[in-house]
Amino acid sequence: MFFQGNHDDMTDSIEAIGAGFAVYELVPEDGSFELVSCNDLYEDILGKKKDTAIGKSLHAIFPRYISQPLVETFHRCKAKQVALESEVIIEYKGRERHWRSIISPILDSNQGKLRIIQTCVEITEKKILERKLTKSMKRFEAVVQSAYDGIITVDGNQNIKLFNQAAEQIFGFTQDELLGEPLTRLMPQRYRKNHGAYVEGFKESVVDSRSMQTRAPVHGLRKDGSEFPIEVTISKINIDNSTELTAVIRDISEKNRLMEELLLASQEDFLTGLYNRRKLTELINLEIKRYKRFGRPFSFILADIDYFKAINDQYGHDCGDEVIKAFAQLMRSSLRDTDAIGRWGGEEFLILLPEAELDHACQVAEKLRQNSEQLSTRYEDEEIKFTISAGVAEYSDANVDRAAIVKKVDQLMYHAKKEGRNRIVS
Ligand SMILES: Nc1nc2c(ncn2[C@@H]2O[C@H](COP(=O)(O)OP(=O)(O)OP(=O)(O)O)[C@@H](O)[C@H]2O)c(=O)[nH]1
């Protein structure tokens, strides 16, 4: 409760208050409010010396855009006899200053005059910070919402509190369906049991962010119940003594599909669709390992088209390609599914015959030679005939390495060439 006094009585006490302080008095004749008294800090609000304002009405002291709402609030305060709080924004030479204004009616027992006491605290800095915060919040939201990756934040109880648009697309849930729900809803059943322990481990760890698929592939669970491979990076921040976790999630189904395609492509010879040299090398290594373990010999055939350069020279390179493809097809149809056929070089083909001894491999090579001799390839109006020469070798000595056995079969093939071509040498 405040008691009325004159300006001098109040000056000492109100100067000590760390806020702008003023007393206004209602002028009953015209309903205006006149400044009776104020402290020095109130001069900041007035924007002028208090002596020039005391005795003047709100409309005379402030521009209309400030005085009008103030007069209205003062009247409300008077009518309701309660304290009212409002924000006053005043522009001083192009710079906005913000004040929190609290007005209270003064109970008047003496002269029937109605007075209003106003306390003002400057909140400009707070406002600037608030605006900066709002701006950075908006920026943060825009980044989160427009991100290509799914972003999900969970609180200390592992309940979802942020679920961006990309996450909606990835998982097929809307944000509204998931806010407040446990994160485990987005995980296949098998991960759920260990999830708590994983999270606790991460909270305790010294790192603030980590990728989750360092040990094993990770999968997400869509709303329709389907699983899909994901890449996940999680990070943590401590807010109010609780650890919030944020996961950045990328759907890698498409990436995995492309990788499989690439892998397949890198095993295949572009022209013939047979295995390429890299894949053949891998398969030979595997067979050598098998031999070392189970002792089962296997064999190789290295077949080369005879006088192939002449075919190219006479009919052109495209024709040569057709002959290569025709021979590839012939091998496919002449050999077992378990045999591995690949292009070792230009017109050189290597056939790996698992569990085949030399005799059997020689029979296969001979059949191939005869079939090649029988084959005629049609190119434009020409019938192209060709023969092959081949070396055949068996792998049955664990001390021989891959390079040595390949060299051996290569030498045998050259013997076949030297001895007149269109023949098999073992
Ligand atoms: N059309 C075509 N030609 C190829 C391809 N790869 C290699 N060649 C050619 O095959 C020819 C091989 O020639 P040579 O190594 O002299 O062997 P060759 O003419 O078959 O003679 P011999 O092997 O001794 O019977 C070269 O002219 C290469 O340019 C290919 O993918 N397509």
The ligand as an ORCA input file, in Angstrom:
! r2SCAN-3c Opt
* xyz 0 1
  N      37.616    -57.323    -81.552
  C      38.312    -57.416    -80.426
  N      39.620    -57.633    -80.530
  C      40.343    -57.781    -79.399
  C      39.774    -57.665    -78.135
  N      40.753    -57.855    -77.233
  C      41.897    -58.078    -77.907
  N      41.674    -58.042    -79.221
  C      42.603    -58.227    -80.298
  O      42.957    -59.591    -80.404
  C      44.158    -59.672    -81.119
  C      45.040    -60.750    -80.539
  O      46.139    -60.907    -81.414
  P      47.381    -61.816    -81.120
  O      47.715    -61.741    -79.650
  O      48.401    -61.430    -82.071
  O      46.890    -63.252    -81.309
  P      46.166    -63.988    -82.505
  O      46.011    -63.098    -83.699
  O      44.913    -64.581    -81.985
  O      47.218    -65.085    -82.815
  P      47.458    -66.364    -81.994
  O      46.944    -66.204    -80.628
  O      48.930    -66.535    -81.993
  O      46.755    -67.439    -82.689
  C      44.796    -58.282    -81.078
  O      44.749    -57.706    -82.338
  C      43.897    -57.502    -80.137
  O      43.777    -56.147    -80.520
  C      38.383    -57.405    -78.080
  O      37.772    -57.277    -77.011
  N      37.693    -57.282    -79.232
*
